[in-house]
Amino acid sequence: MKLAAVDLNLLVALDAVFSERNVTRAAIQIGRSQPATSHALNRARALFDDRLLVRTGGTLELTARGRVLAPQIRRILRELALVIDAQQSFDPRALESITVGATDYVGFVLLPYVFRLLQAVAPQLSVRVRNLEGPDALAPLSSGVIDLAIGTFPRVPASLRTEVLFEDRFVCLRRKSRAQSAHLTPERFAALGHVLVASPDVGKGPVDYALAKRGLTRRILASVPHFLVAPSIVRRTNLVLTTGQRVAEQFAPQLGLEKFPCPVALDPFSVCMIWHARSEDESAGQWLRDLLRQATAQLPPSKPVRSSRGASRK
């Protein structure tokens, strides 16, 4: 039997009939019509392959199977009611603190919207944000040091749950200059000086793998661990940066930088929230994840990037 095929209302009606031993009174108890309740009883009999209640004289009596099922169904419905009531009565203002792990990209793009929502619903809540990077970035989540992780992670352990919040695309930034080539091929792009944003123990990024497929290697002249450091380097140099479009959209006008599509095709990347299975059904965890979904919905849409210099993606 597939659980998804079981109608919860069927169990509610059956519990009422078990309790009242009368279809009409059971219908009144659950606010349904007598024919609908009678139909539910017939469906329950088919589901459990048993008559469940039989008429003896002027009353309905439980069969042996019915006597076993009655307390089990009552317990299931009571436990479900407790779960629902707990969610409805959960007050985030009762929380004292939470700890979230995030990359600096997420901190820049999403967290301002998260904190704006928190100021409205839980202004006293203390939120600690830990930086996440490297191959063991999610270890604090598995150990319970952080409540939730947000970012882009290539490998997620099976014990963790993942949900995509939004996607972003890679774009490039460089200083505006009349001397720059109007037609930037992958070969010319690779020959430029680049800023790489990556953890010290990684050393390569998506651009490197895309260029390698063409037999090309770019010249990395600056390697930094944080997205937000790199645009200022580009502003003062002739280096090129490949970064998330949502970061580029904010820094380009502030620093006088030019945005242009990457001359090699790069797949979009997903920003996910990740949590441990132990918090799957916790009220606080569910509330926090819903808050992140609301914050994500407030993100402004990204605009298509077009180059005035005719950058090529061939």
HELIX and SHEET records of a PDB file:
HELIX    1   1 LEU A    3  ALA A    5  5                                   3    
HELIX    2   2 LEU A    8  GLU A   20  1                                  13    
HELIX    3   3 VAL A   23  ILE A   30  1                                   8    
HELIX    4   4 GLN A   34  PHE A   48  1                                  15    
HELIX    5   5 ALA A   64  SER A   89  1                                  26    
HELIX    6   6 PRO A   92  ALA A   94  5                                   3    
HELIX    7   7 ASP A  104  VAL A  109  1                                   6    
HELIX    8   8 LEU A  111  VAL A  121  1                                  11    
HELIX    9   9 ALA A  139  SER A  142  1                                   4    
HELIX   10  10 PRO A  186  ALA A  191  1                                   6    
HELIX   11  11 PRO A  206  ALA A  212  1                                   7    
HELIX   12  12 ALA A  230  ARG A  236  1                                   7    
HELIX   13  13 GLN A  245  LEU A  255  1                                  11    
HELIX   14  14 ALA A  277  SER A  279  5                                   3    
HELIX   15  15 SER A  283  ALA A  297  1                                  15    
SHEET    1   A 2 LEU A  53  THR A  56  0                                        
SHEET    2   A 2 THR A  59  LEU A  62 -1                                        
SHEET    1   B 5 SER A 126  ASN A 131  0                                        
SHEET    2   B 5 SER A  97  ALA A 102  1                                        
SHEET    3   B 5 LEU A 148  GLY A 151  1                                        
SHEET    4   B 5 PHE A 269  HIS A 276 -1                                        
SHEET    5   B 5 LEU A 160  ASP A 168 -1                                        
SHEET    1   C 5 ARG A 219  VAL A 224  0                                        
SHEET    2   C 5 GLY A 193  VAL A 197  1                                        
SHEET    3   C 5 VAL A 240  GLY A 244  1                                        
SHEET    4   C 5 PHE A 170  ARG A 175 -1                                        
SHEET    5   C 5 LEU A 257  PHE A 260 -1                                        
END                                                                             
